[in-house]
């Protein structure tokens, strides 16, 4: 009987010491991790904090410019007597997008990507980037217009001019952020304005 008690006591001591050593090693590991965190260079911490602040400051534009919040209401292409290509696009913000733009004041841009034939005639794939609207805290309107003019080559044929006057498909609207990185592209503006 003494033998059984002695065995039980030895087993109890073994379990107790093993449990403590595991607990000690866990607390040692946690302590080492805390020391690593404390030993992080101050400039690294500052860089991380600045990056987080910038990320928090940047409004999320790509989630805002979708129907029904943004709608192209009209799109037209004209060519005058001096072979000047004029593109006009009317568009509308809903109240939710308008409030977002008014309160966040994000920097964003519009550009028109030309169909391949016009791209080749002009020697450029897109219009210049045009800065989007900024609104004061007290006002602004929901409907807007964008106008772009490009000079066509003087030696353009009458056939090409006729095609340009009649064919309004293939133009794409590019919406981009403050770095002029596209966050949304509307594929055929003319068809989009008719939907």
TORKOL-4160 file (C-alpha; in steps of 0.2 Angstrom, whole numbers, padded with zeros to 4 digits, m for minus):
195
<pt num="1" X="0000" Y="0000" Z="0000"/>
<pt num="2" X="0015" Y="0011" Z="0004"/>
<pt num="3" X="0021" Y="0007" Z="m0013"/>
<pt num="4" X="0005" Y="0013" Z="m0022"/>
<pt num="5" X="0005" Y="0029" Z="m0012"/>
<pt num="6" X="0023" Y="0032" Z="m0016"/>
<pt num="7" X="0020" Y="0029" Z="m0035"/>
<pt num="8" X="0005" Y="0041" Z="m0035"/>
<pt num="9" X="0015" Y="0055" Z="m0026"/>
<pt num="10" X="0030" Y="0052" Z="m0039"/>
<pt num="11" X="0017" Y="0053" Z="m0053"/>
<pt num="12" X="0009" Y="0069" Z="m0046"/>
<pt num="13" X="0026" Y="0078" Z="m0044"/>
<pt num="14" X="0031" Y="0073" Z="m0062"/>
<pt num="15" X="0015" Y="0080" Z="m0068"/>
<pt num="16" X="0017" Y="0096" Z="m0058"/>
<pt num="17" X="0034" Y="0099" Z="m0064"/>
<pt num="18" X="0031" Y="0096" Z="m0082"/>
<pt num="19" X="0015" Y="0107" Z="m0081"/>
<pt num="20" X="0026" Y="0121" Z="m0073"/>
<pt num="21" X="0040" Y="0120" Z="m0086"/>
<pt num="22" X="0027" Y="0121" Z="m0100"/>
<pt num="23" X="0020" Y="0136" Z="m0092"/>
<pt num="24" X="0037" Y="0144" Z="m0089"/>
<pt num="25" X="0042" Y="0141" Z="m0107"/>
<pt num="26" X="0026" Y="0149" Z="m0113"/>
<pt num="27" X="0028" Y="0164" Z="m0102"/>
<pt num="28" X="0047" Y="0165" Z="m0108"/>
<pt num="29" X="0041" Y="0165" Z="m0126"/>
<pt num="30" X="0028" Y="0179" Z="m0123"/>
<pt num="31" X="0041" Y="0189" Z="m0114"/>
<pt num="32" X="0054" Y="0187" Z="m0128"/>
<pt num="33" X="0040" Y="0193" Z="m0141"/>
<pt num="34" X="0036" Y="0208" Z="m0130"/>
<pt num="35" X="0054" Y="0212" Z="m0130"/>
<pt num="36" X="0055" Y="0211" Z="m0149"/>
<pt num="37" X="0040" Y="0223" Z="m0150"/>
<pt num="38" X="0048" Y="0235" Z="m0138"/>
<pt num="39" X="0065" Y="0234" Z="m0148"/>
<pt num="40" X="0057" Y="0239" Z="m0164"/>
<pt num="41" X="0066" Y="0254" Z="m0171"/>
<pt num="42" X="0057" Y="0271" Z="m0168"/>
<pt num="43" X="0058" Y="0276" Z="m0186"/>
<pt num="44" X="0050" Y="0259" Z="m0192"/>
<pt num="45" X="0035" Y="0262" Z="m0180"/>
<pt num="46" X="0034" Y="0280" Z="m0186"/>
<pt num="47" X="0034" Y="0274" Z="m0204"/>
<pt num="48" X="0020" Y="0262" Z="m0200"/>
<pt num="49" X="0010" Y="0274" Z="m0191"/>
<pt num="50" X="0011" Y="0287" Z="m0206"/>
<pt num="51" X="0007" Y="0273" Z="m0218"/>
<pt num="52" X="m0009" Y="0269" Z="m0208"/>
<pt num="53" X="m0014" Y="0287" Z="m0207"/>
<pt num="54" X="m0012" Y="0289" Z="m0225"/>
<pt num="55" X="m0022" Y="0274" Z="m0229"/>
<pt num="56" X="m0036" Y="0279" Z="m0217"/>
<pt num="57" X="m0036" Y="0297" Z="m0225"/>
<pt num="58" X="m0038" Y="0291" Z="m0243"/>
<pt num="59" X="m0057" Y="0290" Z="m0247"/>
<pt num="60" X="m0062" Y="0274" Z="m0256"/>
<pt num="61" X="m0067" Y="0281" Z="m0273"/>
<pt num="62" X="m0069" Y="0264" Z="m0283"/>
<pt num="63" X="m0084" Y="0260" Z="m0272"/>
<pt num="64" X="m0093" Y="0276" Z="m0275"/>
<pt num="65" X="m0094" Y="0279" Z="m0294"/>
<pt num="66" X="m0106" Y="0265" Z="m0299"/>
<pt num="67" X="m0124" Y="0266" Z="m0304"/>
<pt num="68" X="m0135" Y="0272" Z="m0297"/>
<pt num="69" X="m0123" Y="0284" Z="m0289"/>
<pt num="70" X="m0115" Y="0290" Z="m0305"/>
<pt num="71" X="m0124" Y="0290" Z="m0322"/>
<pt num="72" X="m0119" Y="0297" Z="m0339"/>
<pt num="73" X="m0135" Y="0305" Z="m0345"/>
<pt num="74" X="m0129" Y="0311" Z="m0362"/>
<pt num="75" X="m0114" Y="0308" Z="m0374"/>
<pt num="76" X="m0111" Y="0317" Z="m0390"/>
<pt num="77" X="m0097" Y="0319" Z="m0403"/>
<pt num="78" X="m0096" Y="0334" Z="m0415"/>
<pt num="79" X="m0083" Y="0340" Z="m0428"/>
<pt num="80" X="m0083" Y="0358" Z="m0433"/>
<pt num="81" X="m0077" Y="0366" Z="m0450"/>
<pt num="82" X="m0060" Y="0368" Z="m0443"/>
<pt num="83" X="m0059" Y="0349" Z="m0440"/>
<pt num="84" X="m0060" Y="0351" Z="m0421"/>
<pt num="85" X="m0067" Y="0335" Z="m0413"/>
<pt num="86" X="m0078" Y="0340" Z="m0398"/>
<pt num="87" X="m0084" Y="0327" Z="m0385"/>
<pt num="88" X="m0097" Y="0332" Z="m0373"/>
<pt num="89" X="m0103" Y="0321" Z="m0359"/>
<pt num="90" X="m0116" Y="0325" Z="m0346"/>
<pt num="91" X="m0117" Y="0315" Z="m0330"/>
<pt num="92" X="m0126" Y="0315" Z="m0314"/>
<pt num="93" X="m0121" Y="0311" Z="m0296"/>
<pt num="94" X="m0135" Y="0305" Z="m0284"/>
<pt num="95" X="m0137" Y="0312" Z="m0267"/>
<pt num="96" X="m0126" Y="0299" Z="m0258"/>
<pt num="97" X="m0111" Y="0302" Z="m0270"/>
<pt num="98" X="m0113" Y="0320" Z="m0269"/>
<pt num="99" X="m0112" Y="0320" Z="m0250"/>
<pt num="100" X="m0097" Y="0309" Z="m0251"/>
<pt num="101" X="m0088" Y="0321" Z="m0263"/>
<pt num="102" X="m0093" Y="0336" Z="m0253"/>
<pt num="103" X="m0088" Y="0329" Z="m0236"/>
<pt num="104" X="m0072" Y="0319" Z="m0241"/>
<pt num="105" X="m0066" Y="0331" Z="m0255"/>
<pt num="106" X="m0056" Y="0317" Z="m0264"/>
<pt num="107" X="m0045" Y="0321" Z="m0278"/>
<pt num="108" X="m0050" Y="0312" Z="m0294"/>
<pt num="109" X="m0049" Y="0314" Z="m0313"/>
<pt num="110" X="m0059" Y="0310" Z="m0329"/>
<pt num="111" X="m0051" Y="0305" Z="m0346"/>
<pt num="112" X="m0059" Y="0299" Z="m0362"/>
<pt num="113" X="m0050" Y="0284" Z="m0370"/>
<pt num="114" X="m0053" Y="0285" Z="m0389"/>
<pt num="115" X="m0057" Y="0272" Z="m0401"/>
<pt num="116" X="m0043" Y="0264" Z="m0410"/>
<pt num="117" X="m0046" Y="0274" Z="m0426"/>
<pt num="118" X="m0046" Y="0291" Z="m0417"/>
<pt num="119" X="m0031" Y="0285" Z="m0407"/>
<pt num="120" X="m0021" Y="0283" Z="m0423"/>
<pt num="121" X="m0027" Y="0299" Z="m0430"/>
<pt num="122" X="m0023" Y="0309" Z="m0415"/>
<pt num="123" X="m0007" Y="0300" Z="m0410"/>
<pt num="124" X="m0013" Y="0298" Z="m0392"/>
<pt num="125" X="m0024" Y="0285" Z="m0384"/>
<pt num="126" X="m0033" Y="0296" Z="m0372"/>
<pt num="127" X="m0038" Y="0314" Z="m0368"/>
<pt num="128" X="m0029" Y="0324" Z="m0355"/>
<pt num="129" X="m0034" Y="0320" Z="m0337"/>
<pt num="130" X="m0047" Y="0333" Z="m0331"/>
<pt num="131" X="m0048" Y="0336" Z="m0312"/>
<pt num="132" X="m0065" Y="0331" Z="m0305"/>
<pt num="133" X="m0076" Y="0343" Z="m0296"/>
<pt num="134" X="m0074" Y="0350" Z="m0278"/>
<pt num="135" X="m0088" Y="0355" Z="m0268"/>
<pt num="136" X="m0090" Y="0368" Z="m0255"/>
<pt num="137" X="m0098" Y="0363" Z="m0238"/>
<pt num="138" X="m0113" Y="0374" Z="m0242"/>
<pt num="139" X="m0118" Y="0370" Z="m0260"/>
<pt num="140" X="m0115" Y="0362" Z="m0277"/>
<pt num="141" X="m0126" Y="0354" Z="m0290"/>
<pt num="142" X="m0129" Y="0335" Z="m0295"/>
<pt num="143" X="m0128" Y="0337" Z="m0314"/>
<pt num="144" X="m0112" Y="0341" Z="m0323"/>
<pt num="145" X="m0104" Y="0342" Z="m0340"/>
<pt num="146" X="m0087" Y="0337" Z="m0347"/>
<pt num="147" X="m0081" Y="0344" Z="m0363"/>
<pt num="148" X="m0065" Y="0339" Z="m0372"/>
<pt num="149" X="m0058" Y="0346" Z="m0388"/>
<pt num="150" X="m0045" Y="0339" Z="m0400"/>
<pt num="151" X="m0038" Y="0345" Z="m0416"/>
<pt num="152" X="m0039" Y="0332" Z="m0430"/>
<pt num="153" X="m0026" Y="0332" Z="m0443"/>
<pt num="154" X="m0028" Y="0344" Z="m0458"/>
<pt num="155" X="m0026" Y="0330" Z="m0470"/>
<pt num="156" X="m0040" Y="0319" Z="m0464"/>
<pt num="157" X="m0051" Y="0312" Z="m0477"/>
<pt num="158" X="m0070" Y="0316" Z="m0480"/>
<pt num="159" X="m0073" Y="0297" Z="m0477"/>
<pt num="160" X="m0065" Y="0298" Z="m0460"/>
<pt num="161" X="m0074" Y="0314" Z="m0455"/>
<pt num="162" X="m0091" Y="0306" Z="m0460"/>
<pt num="163" X="m0087" Y="0290" Z="m0450"/>
<pt num="164" X="m0082" Y="0301" Z="m0435"/>
<pt num="165" X="m0098" Y="0311" Z="m0436"/>
<pt num="166" X="m0108" Y="0296" Z="m0436"/>
<pt num="167" X="m0099" Y="0283" Z="m0425"/>
<pt num="168" X="m0100" Y="0287" Z="m0407"/>
<pt num="169" X="m0097" Y="0270" Z="m0400"/>
<pt num="170" X="m0080" Y="0264" Z="m0393"/>
<pt num="171" X="m0076" Y="0279" Z="m0382"/>
<pt num="172" X="m0072" Y="0274" Z="m0364"/>
<pt num="173" X="m0073" Y="0284" Z="m0348"/>
<pt num="174" X="m0058" Y="0282" Z="m0336"/>
<pt num="175" X="m0060" Y="0288" Z="m0318"/>
<pt num="176" X="m0044" Y="0289" Z="m0309"/>
<pt num="177" X="m0037" Y="0293" Z="m0292"/>
<pt num="178" X="m0025" Y="0307" Z="m0287"/>
<pt num="179" X="m0011" Y="0297" Z="m0294"/>
<pt num="180" X="m0021" Y="0296" Z="m0310"/>
<pt num="181" X="m0022" Y="0277" Z="m0308"/>
<pt num="182" X="m0039" Y="0271" Z="m0315"/>
<pt num="183" X="m0051" Y="0265" Z="m0302"/>
<pt num="184" X="m0066" Y="0263" Z="m0314"/>
<pt num="185" X="m0068" Y="0262" Z="m0333"/>
<pt num="186" X="m0085" Y="0263" Z="m0341"/>
<pt num="187" X="m0083" Y="0254" Z="m0358"/>
<pt num="188" X="m0094" Y="0261" Z="m0371"/>
<pt num="189" X="m0099" Y="0279" Z="m0365"/>
<pt num="190" X="m0112" Y="0281" Z="m0379"/>
<pt num="191" X="m0121" Y="0265" Z="m0375"/>
<pt num="192" X="m0119" Y="0267" Z="m0356"/>
<pt num="193" X="m0128" Y="0284" Z="m0358"/>
<pt num="194" X="m0143" Y="0276" Z="m0366"/>
<pt num="195" X="m0145" Y="0262" Z="m0353"/>
